[in-house]
Amino acid sequence: MIKKITLIGMLIFMLFVFSSNISWLEDNIDTTTKDYYIENSLYETGSRNIVTGIYLDYRLFDSIFETSLLLITVSGITFMYKKDDPTL
Amino acid sequence: MKNSQILVCISRVLFPFVLVFGFYVIVNGHLTPGGGFQGGAILATAILITYFIIPERINIIDGLVRLEKHLFLWIIVVGSLSLITKGTFFTNPLPIPAAISFKRIFLVLLNFLIGSKVAIGLVAIFSSFIEEGRS
């Protein structure tokens, strides 16, 4: 019972902190990057979808390592699947 | 693995539509929401439907992983093309004032490579799970 009351109290406190921070953020938000992408993305990358323009042109370095992550995952799973194979 | 007749029939109807939708999401990644990763996941789903249709599917995991490695190398090569034309890594090889329709070739090519790579990777993962569960 004490655990539940403590948990609910902590959750209410976190809700209060988050909501007060969000109301503070509304006045101090910085939209420089967003405005830049919205204005120049079609001209610079040729993509009407801004997300594609970001992950295939501005941040292609990140995308390549993201695909390498999947490759490493597949290699690991295949290794564990083939572990009992006598040819290895 | 035993399947009901209704599931097999519905899977046979559904398979080409899911396949075409996956290709649509990949190829239109620069115009509408979606892209390589999402379309690749849909393609992997379409290929996994064939496990309902033919449960005695052959096991080709080695070839899949090898193909995925080659596709990853091709992604790096296509991404590094801008080193020759612009002098910097990992951006569009065409200059910025070029026509938009020419610059879209690069986006479609990379989306297609990433989509095939993600589809092949997910199919390899699920194939190994299915084979492990069957044995």
Backbone of each chain as ProteinMPNN parsed JSONL, in Angstrom:
{"seq_chain_A": "MIKKITLIGMLIFMLFVFSSNISWLEDNIDTTTKDYYIENSLYETGSRNIVTGIYLDYRLFDSIFETSLLLITVSGITFMYKKDDPTL", "coords_chain_A": {"N_chain_A": [[0.828, -1.207, 0.0], [1.896, 1.235, 0.847], [3.885, 1.417, -1.038], [2.407, 1.732, -3.399], [1.141, 4.174, -2.953], [3.343, 5.856, -2.788], [4.34, 5.552, -5.369], [2.26, 6.643, -6.927], [2.315, 9.244, -6.001], [4.873, 10.032, -6.881], [4.467, 9.87, -9.668], [2.519, 11.851, -10.054], [3.992, 14.069, -9.301], [5.988, 14.032, -11.312], [4.385, 14.47, -13.556], [3.51, 17.06, -13.006], [5.96, 18.448, -13.119], [6.758, 18.003, -15.787], [4.642, 19.187, -17.245], [4.791, 21.823, -16.443], [7.306, 22.454, -17.456], [6.857, 22.155, -20.179], [5.015, 24.191, -20.726], [6.708, 26.26, -20.24], [8.502, 25.911, -22.304], [7.117, 26.643, -24.582], [7.323, 29.336, -25.044], [10.0, 29.746, -25.488], [10.94, 28.4, -27.729], [13.078, 27.303, -30.393], [13.098, 27.875, -33.742], [14.821, 27.841, -35.892], [16.222, 25.826, -37.397], [14.082, 24.28, -38.334], [12.687, 26.119, -39.924], [14.632, 26.599, -41.837], [14.859, 24.063, -43.111], [12.237, 23.779, -44.115], [12.095, 25.87, -45.937], [14.307, 25.536, -47.748], [14.561, 22.859, -48.456], [13.327, 21.565, -50.679], [14.525, 22.859, -52.831], [17.26, 22.341, -52.481], [17.656, 19.559, -52.168], [15.842, 18.304, -53.851], [13.685, 16.841, -52.988], [10.344, 16.332, -52.182], [9.31, 15.361, -49.884], [10.233, 16.126, -46.727], [11.466, 14.626, -44.796], [12.726, 12.541, -46.187], [14.502, 14.116, -47.631], [16.137, 14.931, -45.556], [17.211, 12.513, -44.457], [18.446, 11.311, -46.619], [20.113, 13.173, -47.759], [21.057, 15.499, -46.183], [21.76, 14.174, -43.826], [23.093, 11.776, -44.555], [25.256, 10.318, -43.728], [24.517, 9.345, -41.177], [22.469, 7.627, -41.958], [23.786, 5.618, -43.358], [25.233, 4.327, -41.337], [23.092, 3.446, -39.897], [21.994, 1.52, -41.589], [24.11, -0.26, -41.529], [23.886, -1.121, -38.954], [21.644, -2.809, -39.029], [22.69, -4.768, -40.677], [24.705, -5.851, -39.037], [23.118, -6.885, -37.006], [21.669, -8.885, -38.391], [23.806, -10.537, -39.108], [24.688, -11.401, -36.588], [22.436, -12.817, -35.634], [22.251, -14.803, -37.551], [24.644, -16.107, -37.072], [24.17, -17.15, -34.485], [22.143, -18.868, -35.151], [23.423, -20.694, -36.771], [25.173, -21.965, -35.061], [25.362, -24.557, -34.093], [26.16, -25.892, -36.267], [28.26, -28.257, -37.805], [30.141, -27.543, -39.703], [31.174, -25.06, -39.189]], "CA_chain_A": [[0.0, 0.0, 0.0], [2.782, 2.401, 0.906], [4.574, 1.483, -2.331], [1.512, 2.281, -4.423], [0.916, 5.605, -2.691], [4.581, 6.557, -3.167], [4.434, 5.553, -6.833], [1.299, 7.611, -7.476], [2.824, 10.578, -5.689], [5.983, 10.347, -7.799], [3.938, 10.093, -11.005], [1.868, 13.168, -10.084], [5.063, 15.069, -9.274], [6.614, 14.092, -12.635], [3.424, 15.119, -14.464], [3.541, 18.505, -12.727], [7.227, 19.005, -13.609], [6.764, 17.999, -17.254], [3.69, 20.149, -17.81], [5.301, 23.187, -16.226], [8.413, 22.673, -18.387], [6.337, 22.313, -21.544], [4.453, 25.535, -20.846], [7.831, 27.199, -20.316], [9.17, 25.77, -23.589], [6.347, 27.212, -25.674], [7.75, 30.708, -25.32], [11.427, 29.823, -25.793], [11.325, 27.383, -28.712], [13.922, 27.848, -31.454], [12.619, 27.268, -34.99], [15.725, 28.189, -36.996], [16.475, 24.657, -38.235], [12.832, 23.889, -38.988], [12.4, 27.072, -40.993], [15.597, 26.389, -42.918], [14.493, 22.872, -43.877], [10.984, 23.986, -44.844], [12.295, 26.786, -47.057], [15.334, 25.184, -48.724], [14.719, 21.418, -48.671], [12.962, 21.185, -52.051], [15.494, 23.401, -53.784], [18.616, 21.802, -52.332], [17.737, 18.109, -52.307], [14.926, 17.805, -54.859], [12.717, 15.937, -52.382], [9.189, 17.03, -51.632], [9.178, 14.853, -48.518], [11.392, 16.718, -46.052], [12.163, 13.578, -44.05], [13.641, 11.906, -47.135], [15.568, 15.062, -47.904], [17.087, 14.971, -44.442], [17.967, 11.286, -44.188], [19.233, 10.894, -47.765], [21.05, 14.18, -48.243], [21.753, 16.226, -45.127], [22.274, 13.259, -42.792], [23.323, 10.466, -45.181], [26.244, 9.633, -42.895], [23.788, 8.588, -40.165], [21.685, 6.558, -42.583], [24.662, 4.505, -43.703], [25.514, 3.545, -40.134], [21.854, 2.79, -39.495], [21.875, 0.282, -42.351], [25.132, -1.196, -41.059], [23.359, -1.703, -37.716], [20.797, -3.952, -39.404], [23.573, -5.823, -41.201], [25.364, -6.515, -37.906], [22.085, -7.673, -36.327], [21.398, -10.091, -39.17], [24.967, -11.409, -39.016], [24.688, -12.023, -35.268], [21.354, -13.805, -35.52], [22.61, -15.94, -38.393], [25.705, -16.848, -36.383], [23.585, -17.952, -33.421], [21.329, -19.924, -35.755], [24.316, -21.688, -37.367], [26.229, -22.28, -34.111], [25.496, -26.003, -33.944], [26.553, -26.473, -37.542], [29.629, -28.783, -37.649], [31.094, -26.997, -40.675], [31.773, -23.821, -38.688]], "C_chain_A": [[0.861, 1.256, 0.0], [3.506, 2.574, -0.415], [3.696, 2.132, -3.384], [1.306, 3.774, -4.22], [2.157, 6.413, -3.085], [4.705, 6.67, -4.675], [3.5, 6.601, -7.443], [1.753, 9.033, -7.19], [3.957, 10.995, -6.604], [5.477, 10.637, -9.196], [3.283, 11.464, -11.112], [2.915, 14.28, -10.078], [5.729, 15.208, -10.641], [5.693, 14.748, -13.653], [3.45, 16.626, -14.295], [4.806, 19.127, -13.312], [7.229, 19.092, -15.136], [5.844, 19.063, -17.815], [4.178, 21.573, -17.6], [6.453, 23.485, -17.177], [7.913, 22.899, -19.802], [5.741, 23.711, -21.716], [5.567, 26.58, -20.87], [8.494, 27.15, -21.686], [8.428, 26.474, -24.712], [6.809, 28.621, -26.026], [9.178, 30.76, -25.839], [11.869, 28.846, -26.86], [12.087, 28.051, -29.859], [13.559, 27.147, -32.767], [13.546, 27.555, -36.166], [15.922, 27.02, -37.957], [15.229, 24.252, -39.014], [12.514, 24.817, -40.15], [13.356, 26.892, -42.163], [15.214, 25.195, -43.771], [13.239, 23.111, -44.701], [11.22, 24.878, -46.054], [13.201, 26.198, -48.135], [15.395, 23.712, -49.079], [14.405, 21.021, -50.113], [13.997, 21.676, -53.044], [16.836, 22.682, -53.694], [18.7, 20.302, -52.558], [16.83, 17.56, -53.394], [13.869, 16.882, -54.31], [11.558, 16.74, -51.822], [8.882, 16.565, -50.216], [10.423, 15.277, -47.739], [12.173, 15.652, -45.293], [13.163, 12.86, -44.956], [14.799, 12.826, -47.482], [16.599, 15.102, -46.806], [17.893, 13.681, -44.383], [18.698, 10.773, -45.409], [20.181, 11.97, -48.279], [21.791, 14.894, -47.118], [22.439, 15.281, -44.148], [22.523, 11.868, -43.366], [24.337, 9.642, -44.403], [25.551, 8.774, -41.835], [23.042, 7.414, -40.771], [22.551, 5.36, -42.903], [24.994, 3.677, -42.473], [24.264, 2.872, -39.606], [21.662, 1.49, -40.273], [22.924, -0.737, -41.918], [24.706, -1.848, -39.752], [22.513, -2.93, -38.013], [21.644, -5.106, -39.927], [24.243, -6.588, -40.07], [24.359, -7.377, -37.148], [21.814, -8.981, -37.056], [22.569, -11.061, -39.081], [24.997, -12.13, -37.674], [23.638, -13.093, -35.137], [21.668, -15.035, -36.365], [23.714, -16.769, -37.756], [25.121, -17.715, -35.271], [22.748, -19.085, -33.975], [22.211, -21.044, -36.29], [25.319, -22.241, -36.369], [26.448, -23.782, -33.958], [25.929, -26.686, -35.232], [27.983, -26.989, -37.447], [30.617, -28.171, -38.633], [31.757, -25.731, -40.174], [32.951, -24.127, -37.783]], "O_chain_A": [[0.603, 2.208, -0.736], [3.726, 3.694, -0.876], [4.154, 2.966, -4.165], [1.295, 4.547, -5.178], [2.047, 7.506, -3.64], [5.107, 7.704, -5.208], [3.883, 7.344, -8.347], [1.599, 9.923, -8.027], [4.021, 12.139, -7.053], [5.983, 11.544, -9.858], [3.45, 12.165, -12.11], [2.76, 15.298, -10.752], [6.008, 16.318, -11.095], [6.153, 15.495, -14.516], [3.418, 17.379, -15.267], [4.753, 20.193, -13.924], [7.638, 20.1, -15.713], [6.211, 19.769, -18.755], [4.005, 22.431, -18.466], [6.588, 24.609, -17.659], [8.458, 23.719, -20.541], [5.945, 24.345, -22.751], [5.402, 27.655, -21.447], [8.983, 28.161, -22.191], [9.046, 26.866, -25.702], [6.697, 29.046, -27.175], [9.546, 31.696, -26.549], [13.044, 28.485, -26.912], [11.802, 29.185, -30.246], [13.708, 25.93, -32.872], [13.11, 27.518, -37.317], [15.808, 27.181, -39.172], [15.302, 23.924, -40.199], [12.121, 24.368, -41.227], [12.966, 27.012, -43.324], [15.231, 25.274, -44.999], [13.172, 22.697, -45.858], [10.605, 24.666, -47.099], [12.907, 26.341, -49.321], [16.203, 23.328, -49.925], [15.134, 20.227, -50.707], [14.313, 20.974, -54.004], [17.48, 22.441, -54.715], [19.701, 19.812, -53.081], [17.037, 16.427, -53.829], [13.204, 16.192, -55.083], [11.754, 17.705, -51.083], [8.264, 17.293, -49.438], [11.533, 14.844, -48.049], [13.393, 15.75, -45.157], [14.298, 12.598, -44.558], [15.939, 12.38, -47.611], [17.789, 15.281, -47.065], [19.118, 13.724, -44.272], [19.517, 9.864, -45.271], [20.986, 11.691, -49.168], [23.022, 14.897, -47.096], [23.554, 15.542, -43.695], [22.192, 10.873, -42.72], [24.286, 8.413, -44.415], [25.934, 7.625, -41.611], [22.982, 6.335, -40.181], [22.121, 4.217, -42.747], [25.036, 2.45, -42.552], [24.35, 1.841, -38.939], [21.228, 0.482, -39.715], [22.665, -1.941, -41.935], [25.098, -2.977, -39.458], [22.636, -3.96, -37.349], [21.357, -6.272, -39.657], [24.347, -7.814, -40.117], [24.696, -8.471, -36.695], [21.737, -10.045, -36.443], [22.365, -12.271, -38.989], [25.292, -13.324, -37.614], [23.904, -14.165, -34.592], [21.392, -16.165, -35.96], [23.726, -17.993, -37.882], [25.511, -18.872, -35.115], [22.644, -20.144, -33.356], [21.814, -22.209, -36.273], [26.25, -22.934, -36.781], [27.569, -24.233, -33.723], [26.05, -27.91, -35.285], [28.864, -26.23, -37.041], [31.825, -28.269, -38.419], [32.812, -25.354, -40.686], [33.586, -23.21, -37.264]]}, "seq_chain_B": "MKNSQILVCISRVLFPFVLVFGFYVIVNGHLTPGGGFQGGAILATAILITYFIIPERINIIDGLVRLEKHLFLWIIVVGSLSLITKGTFFTNPLPIPAAISFKRIFLVLLNFLIGSKVAIGLVAIFSSFIEEGRS", "coords_chain_B": {"N_chain_B": [[4.228, -27.824, -39.918], [0.98, -26.856, -39.923], [-1.642, -25.521, -41.881], [-4.674, -23.661, -42.161], [-7.202, -23.923, -44.707], [-8.495, -21.591, -45.423], [-6.802, -19.523, -44.585], [-4.589, -19.94, -46.255], [-5.757, -19.433, -48.741], [-6.599, -16.729, -48.537], [-4.099, -15.572, -48.14], [-2.919, -16.062, -50.616], [-4.448, -14.355, -52.189], [-3.787, -11.904, -51.088], [-1.056, -11.536, -51.34], [0.154, -10.414, -53.882], [-0.809, -7.764, -53.778], [0.261, -6.644, -51.428], [2.937, -6.804, -52.09], [3.125, -5.036, -54.302], [2.368, -2.685, -53.032], [4.478, -2.316, -51.255], [6.61, -1.812, -53.057], [5.607, 0.536, -54.129], [5.666, 2.292, -51.921], [8.427, 2.443, -51.558], [9.408, 3.516, -54.022], [8.064, 5.936, -54.239], [9.206, 7.373, -52.18], [10.324, 9.911, -51.993], [8.299, 11.646, -52.49], [5.889, 11.149, -51.081], [4.846, 10.368, -47.679], [6.922, 7.895, -46.176], [9.424, 5.609, -47.368], [12.711, 4.148, -47.703], [13.16, 2.352, -45.456], [10.602, 1.834, -44.374], [9.188, 0.867, -46.608], [10.772, -1.338, -47.18], [10.245, -2.925, -44.952], [7.558, -3.512, -45.437], [7.802, -4.97, -47.806], [9.243, -7.172, -46.838], [7.274, -8.277, -45.226], [5.502, -9.063, -47.235], [6.99, -11.049, -48.496], [7.197, -12.837, -46.418], [4.619, -13.764, -46.251], [4.508, -15.817, -48.057], [5.344, -18.008, -46.614], [3.064, -18.896, -45.391], [1.721, -19.855, -47.595], [3.369, -21.763, -48.926], [4.542, -23.955, -46.874], [6.792, -25.616, -46.858], [9.229, -24.213, -47.425], [12.244, -23.487, -49.173], [15.59, -23.238, -47.835], [17.521, -20.469, -47.782], [19.369, -18.861, -46.434], [22.094, -18.237, -46.305], [22.756, -17.178, -48.839], [21.122, -14.915, -48.742], [22.251, -13.313, -46.7], [24.738, -12.85, -47.823], [24.026, -11.395, -50.105], [22.946, -9.154, -48.865], [25.206, -8.034, -47.729], [26.61, -7.254, -50.058], [24.82, -5.346, -51.031], [25.014, -3.414, -49.036], [27.631, -2.535, -49.418], [27.277, -1.378, -51.929], [25.576, 0.732, -51.268], [27.331, 2.349, -49.79], [29.144, 2.969, -51.82], [27.549, 4.387, -53.665], [26.791, 6.51, -52.024], [29.247, 7.722, -51.693], [29.802, 8.844, -54.11], [29.802, 11.568, -54.408], [32.242, 12.437, -53.654], [33.856, 12.51, -55.893], [32.665, 14.424, -57.581], [31.977, 16.686, -56.005], [33.789, 16.819, -53.885], [33.242, 16.302, -51.239], [32.128, 13.927, -48.788], [29.187, 11.801, -48.856], [26.751, 13.17, -49.839], [24.456, 14.685, -52.201], [25.537, 13.911, -55.488], [25.16, 15.634, -57.628], [25.37, 19.148, -58.519], [23.988, 21.911, -56.57], [22.37, 23.862, -58.049], [21.326, 22.243, -60.084], [18.776, 20.552, -62.07], [15.659, 19.63, -60.516], [14.465, 17.207, -61.137], [16.595, 15.683, -62.029], [18.116, 15.479, -59.737], [16.516, 13.873, -58.25], [16.965, 11.304, -59.096], [19.122, 10.25, -57.721], [18.013, 10.125, -55.124], [15.929, 8.254, -55.494], [17.386, 6.013, -56.263], [18.996, 5.498, -53.971], [16.971, 5.088, -52.09], [15.832, 2.774, -53.142], [17.957, 0.942, -52.921], [18.338, 0.891, -50.108], [15.815, 0.0, -49.323], [15.675, -2.593, -50.482], [17.749, -3.764, -49.084], [16.886, -3.666, -46.392], [14.585, -5.245, -46.59], [15.663, -7.744, -47.349], [17.272, -8.265, -45.124], [15.366, -8.447, -43.005], [13.867, -10.622, -43.905], [15.828, -12.602, -43.79], [16.275, -12.723, -40.999], [13.716, -13.569, -40.022], [13.444, -15.946, -41.413], [15.481, -17.495, -40.3], [14.501, -17.702, -37.708], [12.127, -19.14, -38.166], [13.119, -21.533, -39.238], [14.582, -22.414, -37.052], [12.56, -22.836, -35.201], [11.213, -24.889, -36.42], [12.871, -27.113, -36.484]], "CA_chain_B": [[3.384, -26.633, -39.801], [-0.286, -27.059, -40.644], [-2.357, -24.279, -42.12], [-6.059, -23.823, -42.594], [-7.379, -23.639, -46.133], [-8.927, -20.193, -45.582], [-5.602, -18.681, -44.441], [-3.788, -20.086, -47.472], [-6.453, -18.781, -49.858], [-6.524, -15.277, -48.349], [-2.706, -15.175, -48.346], [-2.659, -16.025, -52.058], [-5.062, -13.148, -52.75], [-3.189, -10.695, -50.512], [0.376, -11.439, -51.587], [0.599, -9.428, -54.882], [-1.141, -6.391, -53.395], [1.25, -6.193, -50.444], [4.202, -6.638, -52.813], [3.051, -3.804, -55.095], [2.334, -1.549, -52.105], [5.84, -2.109, -50.767], [7.385, -1.128, -54.098], [5.067, 1.895, -54.243], [6.187, 3.108, -50.82], [9.861, 2.681, -51.774], [9.696, 4.357, -55.183], [7.538, 7.269, -53.973], [9.681, 7.831, -50.88], [10.677, 11.323, -51.997], [7.107, 12.461, -52.735], [4.866, 10.933, -50.063], [5.419, 9.746, -46.483], [7.438, 6.55, -46.408], [10.832, 5.618, -47.731], [13.37, 2.862, -47.836], [12.995, 1.442, -44.335], [9.206, 1.414, -44.243], [8.85, 0.033, -47.755], [11.471, -2.609, -47.025], [9.51, -3.741, -43.973], [6.341, -4.024, -46.088], [8.241, -6.021, -48.735], [9.575, -8.358, -46.049], [5.987, -8.887, -44.866], [4.95, -9.735, -48.412], [7.719, -12.293, -48.756], [6.896, -13.783, -45.342], [3.305, -14.373, -46.486], [4.684, -17.064, -48.797], [5.483, -19.119, -45.677], [1.733, -19.468, -45.18], [1.256, -20.541, -48.804], [4.197, -22.964, -49.104], [5.297, -24.108, -45.618], [8.073, -26.302, -47.079], [10.029, -23.262, -48.182], [13.657, -23.848, -49.136], [16.375, -22.436, -46.9], [18.572, -19.8, -48.569], [19.795, -17.76, -45.582], [23.47, -17.843, -46.625], [22.711, -16.285, -49.988], [20.504, -13.649, -48.366], [23.198, -12.48, -45.957], [25.781, -12.404, -48.755], [23.428, -10.348, -50.941], [22.796, -7.941, -48.069], [26.536, -7.422, -47.625], [26.915, -6.566, -51.32], [23.983, -4.145, -51.132], [25.57, -2.402, -48.134], [28.786, -1.932, -50.102], [26.789, -0.506, -53.001], [25.074, 1.97, -50.658], [28.486, 3.193, -49.466], [29.728, 3.465, -53.069], [26.669, 5.427, -54.223], [26.864, 7.676, -51.159], [30.552, 8.365, -51.821], [30.003, 9.383, -55.459], [29.982, 13.022, -54.366], [33.664, 12.758, -53.46], [34.446, 12.793, -57.197], [32.134, 15.633, -58.203], [31.939, 17.856, -55.122], [34.897, 16.852, -52.962], [32.832, 15.957, -49.882], [31.456, 12.634, -48.7], [27.825, 11.57, -48.385], [25.695, 14.113, -50.199], [24.038, 14.485, -53.587], [26.681, 14.201, -56.358], [24.884, 16.734, -58.547], [25.423, 20.45, -57.857], [22.697, 22.372, -56.044], [21.472, 24.482, -59.038], [20.86, 21.316, -61.118], [17.326, 20.383, -62.109], [15.154, 18.803, -59.416], [14.171, 15.852, -61.616], [17.844, 14.929, -62.094], [18.578, 15.172, -58.39], [15.669, 12.828, -57.666], [17.473, 9.98, -59.474], [19.954, 9.821, -56.591], [17.155, 9.752, -53.993], [15.215, 7.008, -55.795], [18.368, 4.914, -56.263], [19.373, 5.153, -52.592], [15.801, 4.509, -51.433], [15.665, 1.411, -53.624], [19.001, 0.098, -52.325], [18.071, 0.719, -48.677], [14.618, -0.815, -49.179], [15.981, -4.008, -50.732], [18.619, -4.264, -48.019], [16.076, -3.899, -45.197], [13.701, -6.388, -46.846], [16.452, -8.976, -47.317], [17.689, -8.501, -43.744], [14.253, -8.932, -42.179], [13.523, -11.971, -44.352], [16.837, -13.521, -43.253], [16.022, -12.896, -39.562], [12.531, -14.381, -39.761], [13.682, -17.297, -41.923], [16.25, -18.26, -39.322], [13.605, -18.027, -36.583], [11.187, -20.197, -38.554], [13.866, -22.781, -39.357], [14.946, -22.857, -35.704], [11.373, -23.358, -34.541], [10.752, -26.111, -37.084], [13.752, -28.253, -36.174]], "C_chain_B": [[2.111, -26.836, -40.607], [-1.031, -25.74, -40.722], [-3.787, -24.593, -42.515], [-6.192, -23.388, -44.051], [-7.74, -22.179, -46.366], [-7.718, -19.267, -45.523], [-4.75, -18.739, -45.698], [-4.432, -19.329, -48.625], [-6.345, -17.271, -49.752], [-5.099, -14.778, -48.562], [-2.38, -15.097, -49.822], [-3.264, -14.788, -52.69], [-4.262, -11.919, -52.336], [-1.762, -10.45, -50.975], [0.756, -10.418, -52.664], [0.296, -7.998, -54.488], [-0.129, -5.833, -52.4], [2.588, -5.929, -51.115], [4.211, -5.323, -53.588], [3.035, -2.582, -54.178], [3.716, -1.26, -51.526], [6.696, -1.388, -51.784], [6.913, 0.319, -54.268], [5.628, 2.807, -53.149], [7.666, 3.426, -51.032], [10.085, 3.698, -52.876], [9.169, 5.768, -54.975], [8.047, 7.851, -52.666], [9.996, 9.307, -50.829], [9.476, 12.219, -52.219], [6.085, 12.363, -51.615], [5.533, 10.358, -48.818], [5.796, 8.3, -46.721], [8.9, 6.646, -46.763], [11.394, 4.222, -47.725], [13.064, 1.899, -46.704], [11.561, 0.92, -44.25], [8.807, 0.499, -45.395], [9.545, -1.316, -47.692], [10.773, -3.516, -46.031], [8.25, -4.317, -44.603], [6.694, -5.139, -47.067], [8.58, -7.309, -47.998], [8.301, -9.062, -45.599], [5.397, -9.665, -46.028], [5.669, -11.043, -48.671], [7.419, -13.321, -47.667], [5.526, -14.407, -45.499], [3.456, -15.697, -47.226], [4.932, -18.247, -47.869], [4.133, -19.713, -45.317], [1.313, -20.301, -46.384], [2.023, -21.841, -48.989], [4.997, -23.158, -47.827], [6.644, -24.788, -45.825], [8.975, -25.419, -47.925], [11.502, -23.659, -48.079], [14.426, -22.833, -48.302], [17.547, -21.81, -47.65], [19.177, -18.66, -47.76], [21.204, -17.286, -45.929], [23.501, -16.87, -47.784], [22.123, -14.93, -49.642], [21.498, -12.751, -47.655], [24.304, -11.97, -46.875], [25.267, -11.267, -49.635], [23.284, -9.042, -50.169], [24.135, -7.244, -47.894], [26.876, -6.651, -48.888], [26.095, -5.293, -51.452], [24.502, -3.038, -50.227], [26.784, -1.725, -48.761], [28.33, -0.998, -51.212], [26.232, 0.796, -52.445], [26.237, 2.907, -50.339], [29.074, 3.785, -50.735], [28.872, 4.591, -53.651], [26.71, 6.683, -53.356], [28.174, 8.423, -51.297], [30.803, 8.932, -53.205], [30.298, 10.877, -55.435], [31.419, 13.413, -54.067], [34.315, 13.131, -54.794], [33.976, 14.147, -57.713], [32.252, 16.849, -57.305], [33.131, 17.957, -54.184], [34.528, 16.577, -51.524], [32.088, 14.636, -49.912], [29.97, 12.817, -48.445], [26.884, 12.747, -48.613], [25.357, 13.882, -51.667], [25.195, 14.813, -54.527], [26.431, 15.34, -57.332], [24.988, 18.063, -57.823], [24.029, 20.956, -57.499], [21.836, 23.059, -57.114], [20.975, 23.537, -60.121], [19.348, 21.135, -61.012], [16.874, 19.392, -61.047], [14.931, 17.377, -59.886], [15.441, 15.032, -61.772], [18.323, 14.558, -60.693], [17.754, 14.066, -57.76], [16.159, 11.433, -58.031], [18.294, 9.397, -58.333], [19.091, 9.347, -55.425], [16.458, 8.419, -54.258], [16.166, 5.828, -55.745], [18.721, 4.499, -54.839], [18.195, 4.554, -51.841], [15.614, 3.064, -51.844], [16.7, 0.48, -52.995], [18.71, -0.172, -50.858], [16.855, -0.176, -48.472], [14.904, -2.281, -49.426], [16.822, -4.588, -49.621], [17.812, -4.574, -46.766], [15.171, -5.112, -45.393], [14.47, -7.691, -46.74], [16.887, -9.304, -45.894], [16.567, -9.05, -42.887], [13.834, -10.333, -42.593], [14.528, -12.983, -43.819], [16.593, -13.784, -41.771], [14.848, -13.852, -39.335], [12.685, -15.8, -40.311], [14.462, -18.123, -40.92], [15.385, -18.609, -38.118], [12.688, -19.191, -36.938], [11.903, -21.536, -38.651], [14.231, -23.326, -37.982], [13.729, -23.443, -34.998], [10.898, -24.666, -35.14], [11.578, -27.311, -36.662], [13.634, -28.657, -34.714]], "O_chain_B": [[2.157, -26.973, -41.829], [-1.053, -24.954, -39.775], [-4.081, -25.628, -43.114], [-5.399, -22.592, -44.554], [-7.35, -21.59, -47.374], [-7.613, -18.331, -46.316], [-4.244, -17.715, -46.158], [-3.744, -18.662, -49.398], [-6.04, -16.596, -50.735], [-4.898, -13.69, -49.102], [-1.661, -14.197, -50.258], [-2.686, -14.219, -53.616], [-4.077, -10.998, -53.132], [-1.3, -9.309, -51.005], [1.629, -9.593, -52.396], [1.062, -7.095, -54.826], [0.29, -4.681, -52.516], [3.291, -4.976, -50.778], [5.191, -4.579, -53.538], [3.626, -1.554, -54.51], [4.082, -0.102, -51.328], [7.428, -0.461, -51.438], [7.718, 1.216, -54.52], [6.014, 3.946, -53.413], [8.117, 4.531, -50.731], [10.857, 4.642, -52.703], [9.763, 6.718, -55.484], [7.404, 8.729, -52.091], [9.95, 9.913, -49.759], [9.606, 13.44, -52.146], [5.479, 13.364, -51.234], [6.675, 9.903, -48.891], [5.072, 7.563, -47.391], [9.546, 7.658, -46.488], [10.657, 3.237, -47.74], [12.739, 0.739, -46.958], [11.333, -0.278, -44.077], [8.161, -0.527, -45.181], [8.978, -2.328, -48.103], [10.708, -4.729, -46.229], [7.897, -5.468, -44.346], [5.98, -6.137, -47.157], [8.253, -8.403, -48.459], [8.24, -10.291, -45.585], [4.867, -10.763, -45.859], [5.04, -12.04, -49.025], [7.387, -14.522, -47.933], [5.275, -15.476, -44.941], [2.639, -16.601, -47.054], [4.75, -19.391, -48.286], [4.045, -20.893, -44.977], [0.64, -21.32, -46.236], [1.423, -22.898, -49.184], [6.067, -22.561, -47.703], [7.563, -24.559, -45.038], [9.429, -25.817, -48.997], [11.956, -24.111, -47.028], [13.968, -21.711, -48.09], [18.454, -22.511, -48.1], [19.473, -17.602, -48.316], [21.493, -16.091, -45.864], [24.191, -15.852, -47.727], [22.557, -13.908, -50.172], [21.589, -11.561, -47.959], [24.76, -10.834, -46.748], [25.98, -10.295, -49.882], [23.468, -7.959, -50.725], [24.207, -6.015, -47.906], [27.373, -5.527, -48.817], [26.598, -4.274, -51.925], [24.446, -1.862, -50.587], [26.954, -0.51, -48.659], [28.927, 0.059, -51.418], [26.386, 1.85, -53.062], [26.153, 4.111, -50.583], [29.463, 4.953, -50.755], [29.396, 5.62, -54.079], [26.669, 7.797, -53.878], [28.226, 9.628, -51.05], [31.888, 9.45, -53.471], [30.962, 11.396, -56.331], [31.788, 14.58, -54.204], [35.218, 13.967, -54.831], [34.775, 14.933, -58.222], [32.59, 17.935, -57.778], [33.463, 19.051, -53.726], [35.398, 16.61, -50.654], [31.491, 14.267, -50.924], [29.536, 13.832, -47.9], [26.287, 13.258, -47.665], [25.911, 12.984, -52.302], [25.793, 15.881, -54.398], [27.381, 15.956, -57.817], [24.723, 18.12, -56.622], [23.026, 20.497, -58.045], [20.623, 22.851, -57.092], [20.255, 23.982, -61.015], [18.725, 21.507, -60.018], [17.587, 18.445, -60.713], [15.174, 16.433, -59.135], [15.393, 13.807, -61.661], [18.862, 13.473, -60.477], [18.219, 13.389, -56.843], [15.81, 10.467, -57.352], [18.185, 8.214, -58.012], [19.372, 8.319, -54.808], [16.394, 7.558, -53.38], [15.809, 4.761, -55.245], [18.749, 3.31, -54.522], [18.369, 3.627, -51.05], [15.28, 2.216, -51.017], [16.372, -0.633, -52.584], [18.813, -1.31, -50.399], [16.842, -1.012, -47.568], [14.436, -3.136, -48.673], [16.654, -5.747, -49.243], [18.013, -5.614, -46.139], [15.004, -5.917, -44.477], [13.999, -8.643, -46.118], [16.88, -10.467, -45.49], [16.766, -9.999, -42.129], [13.483, -11.152, -41.743], [14.151, -14.091, -43.438], [16.688, -14.926, -41.322], [14.951, -14.811, -38.57], [12.13, -16.747, -39.754], [14.163, -19.297, -40.702], [15.517, -19.699, -37.562], [12.487, -20.107, -36.14], [11.378, -22.558, -38.208], [14.201, -24.536, -37.757], [13.847, -24.435, -34.278], [10.256, -25.468, -34.461], [11.044, -28.409, -36.5], [14.301, -29.595, -34.276]]}, "name": "protein", "num_of_chains": 2, "seq": "MIKKITLIGMLIFMLFVFSSNISWLEDNIDTTTKDYYIENSLYETGSRNIVTGIYLDYRLFDSIFETSLLLITVSGITFMYKKDDPTLMKNSQILVCISRVLFPFVLVFGFYVIVNGHLTPGGGFQGGAILATAILITYFIIPERINIIDGLVRLEKHLFLWIIVVGSLSLITKGTFFTNPLPIPAAISFKRIFLVLLNFLIGSKVAIGLVAIFSSFIEEGRS"}
